[in-house]
């Protein structure tokens, strides 16, 4: 096992990694930008090093500074968290060339599954259904229109190297496709340094279902059940839950087996997630793979009883998975609300500033993963996520009631947050019935 690791991230995920390491007796090094000097991950790590000014491209994306920090502190491994460099194959290669273990899959797998069009091809070869679309990158608008005529409108344009909704456009006609094509390529180039785009049939009002995976270097790969991430706005997830109210045991096994088959086909190691779209007829289609730990991993931890961060560390250190598929028994229901520094009344505008009052909810089955505290100043340079509120209960109805109670106890003053909006969503009859889809949030926003 490692003696010391560096966390190449910030905020709640950096703190989450530090906590796992502390319980395993592993020393930690926090890196931070000048804007995060007073962040909790800096305070709770064993060592800390400033790696640059506030902008991410000068700090958390500054590979030479991060590698130097690891070498200076004799860190044996780097945990990238999520976002930033977590899915960057070049960073993984540099870590390995410097004899620093990258806590994640190999650079080869990162490169393969990070390219969305290549990932589609991989899933298809593994025998998993993919949404109809292009076989690879679309080279011209004429090619795009020809594919759209073949698979039928509406279609969605996606960036091959993309994520988070960037480089993504929906088209219903040749005219709108021609307009969206150039915009999507430009956005992909600006956001990811890669202008490649591909085309898929756009599924209207599907559910978004993802399966958590773990794989070790001995060829053992398991899934830890699914998360339903259908409540989202502009492709950004708001609420996640496990298990999904849309799946029965037969469909769950079929989707889980498909997720494992994809991971096995590329020799996947460490934590990863296979994401599917599920239509109203219970047909599922591979969408993409996330080759990292995800924001919403706590709901899986609560229903499975597995500490995913500790499992990541063990696998990266060369150990075997401590669980088999047969060992895993999913118990109860978990829900997560992402608490963001955004104003729902102003089109979810990010709202950095000082937190003047803070009280985290507690009680049975309540977990808060957050890096904020009273008098903490939320910087304007990064993602607006303040933390995650997660609850666990024996049934879904009880989990909803527990989440509403916890949201009512959660006090954050000084800046607007999404807490009131979560209360609206959880009280909607459609959510209580478990019948929401990826367009649900957009629909109710038009009624508020």
Phi, psi and omega in degrees: 000153180294149173267329182208135174231155176255139178256112183269061182197188184217182170064210188294326182288325176297318179294322179297318179294318180301318180296318178297317180296318181300319180289339180262002180076025181258130177288151183232150174238124176262135168254150184208153173273168179301333180286340184253020183303327183259017181284153183294329181294331176289320182291321188268348176287158179288327177221158178212147181221130175282130184245009176151179179290175187303317183305136184301324182290349177253002182220278186288348174251008183272090186300314179302321181293321180292315179297319178298319179297321179293319181290320180297323184265002181061036176287135182272341185211160178234127172261121185273353183066222174234160184070194180044245186260012189296333181240028183264108183295329178297318178296318179298319179295317180296319177304310182296322180293338178262013181060036176244126182287127174273121183276086183172186179290173181291160178301324179299315180289321176302318182291319182292307185277345176284338175271111190299322180290324176291324178296322176299317180296320179297315180298320180296318178294333179277001177086017181258136182293133174244159177295142177304141181175198181287152179281348181189200179301144178268123189272339183207164179294327178296319176297319181298316180294320179298318179294319180299320178294326181288316184266344178090142176282158358283156177234162177235132176267133180229148175283131180300326181258016193271188180168162177067018176088353179282143183069029184234127180217145178254137180230140180247349182215169176301321182295312181291330177292317179299321179289318184287331184302307181294320180297316181296319180295318180295319180292322178295317179297316181291323185275329188230358182069022182211116185271003181297136176228158175224170188237140176226155168296132180273117177275122183275126177057049175276174167260151180253111183239131180232148180246129178279132181239154169220135178222145178246178184283356179265008178087006177276123178227131179228160168247153183243040179083183187248164171233136176265116184243034187288335180279100183212159179229124182052044177066013175255124184289142179247313181226137177232150178215157177213133359283170178282134176292352182269350186252138167260177185297326181293312180293323179300315180295319181296316179291320179296318177297322179294319179298315179295321180298320178296312181297319181294326183293340179248009180063045188293138175231145180084197184277143177199168182221131173260127183252134180237156165253136182241119181274179186290349178261011181067024170272134181244150184225134176298136178249305180192172174240135173258120189262053185194175169287148182249161179308317188271017182300334182299329180295325176292320178300320184287324180275337182262336185077012181257130174278102186293328180291318178295322179295321175303313182295318180297315181297316181296332179277000176096009180272164177281154170306140180271000180230148168253168179301324181291332181290333190280123175234116182275128185237132173074200184222137179234145178227141176235134172248127176276121181263112184248151174276075182221154179255105179299335180279353178234047178058037177059038178295132176301140185228078176292163179151186183272136174273114185270339177213140182213129173217120180271139178291161179216206181094178183301135173069023181242131179228137176237120174254105184205154179250007186264164179201170179298134183080359175292138178257116179286118183284156182272004191267345191232186176305149185275007181294122176268331181166182182231133175255121184234136177233157178222138180208165182298327182230165179295316179301319179292325178294319178297315179298320180293320179295318179297321177296317182292320177298322180295330180277342187284116181246118171227114182240156180110329177220152175291150175223174180272008180304311180299326180291322176299322179297322177296313183298314184291338179272353180290137180299329180295321178291318180297328177281346181076033185246018183282161175223185187290348179259000186298314182298316179300323180293315183286335177297332179286346182260351184271000000 
